[in-house]
Amino acid sequence: MARVNTVAGEVNAWRYRSKTPQFFFIDGQAFWPILIFLFHPELDTFIFVVVSMLILHFAARRGYGLPQLFGRLRVLFASPYRYRED
C-alpha cells in the first residue's frame, strides 16, 4: 500500500520507480511494436505486433529484458562460445 504524504496529499512514487511500467499485461519495454502498428496499420503488421508482444511477454515472465533476450537469441542462433581474438 502506498504511503500518502499528509501535508501534500500525494502518493510517494519513489517506491515504484524501479518497477517497469505496465500496459495491461504487457511491460513497458514491449510497447515498441504497438508504435510500429500505429504508423503502419496493416494485417501483417498486426500479426507481427501480436507475435512479438507475446514473445516479449513470455520472456519478461522468465526474467529476461529486451537486451537480455537479444543476447539469448544471439547465443541460440550463433554459438554459445566466444572466440578469442589475438
N, C-alpha and C positions, 0 to 999 in steps of 0.2 A: 504494500500500500504506500502510495506516495505521500510524503510529508508536505503539508501546506504551511507556507510562511504566514504566520498570523498577522504580521504587520501589513504585508502587501496583498495577501490572499492569493498567492500564486504557487504553483507546484514546483518543487525543486527538480529541475530537469537534469541536473548534473549526474544523477544516479543512472539515467538511461542513455547516456552519451556513448557508452561502449557497445551497446546493442545495435545490430544492423537494423535499419528501418524496414518495415514490412508493408507490403501492398497485398491485402487479403492473406493468402498463404504463401506468397512469393516474397523472397527477401529483396531488398533494395538493389543489390548488385545484379539481379536478374531482370532489371527493368529496361535495359537497352533494347531487347527485341520488340518491346511494345512501341518504343520510339521509332524503330525501323518500320513497323507496320503502320504507324500514323503518317509517315511520309510516303509510303508506297503501299496503299491498301489493295492488295490482290489476294487471290486464293492461295497461291503458292507461298506468298509472304506470310499469310496467316498460318499455314501449316508449319513453316519454318519457326514462327513465333511460338506456337504451341509445343513443338518438339523441343526447341532449345530451352524454353522455360521449364518444362518437365525435367529435362536433364539437369539444369541448374538447381532446381528444387531438390531433386534426389541427391545431388552432390552436396548441397548445403546440409541436408539431413545427416549425411555421413561425416560432416565436419570439414568439407573442402570449400574454400572460397574460389573465386574466379581465377586468380593466379595459380593456386594450388591445383585446380582442375586442369589448366593448360599444361602445367608441368607433368601431371599424371598422364595426360593424353600423349605428351611427347615421349614419355617412357614407354607407354603402351605401343605406340606406332614405330618408334625408332629403336631404341635399345635401352636396357637398364644400366648399361655400362658406359662410363665416360672414359674416353681415351686420352692419354697423357700427350701433351704437345711438348716436344723437346726443342 
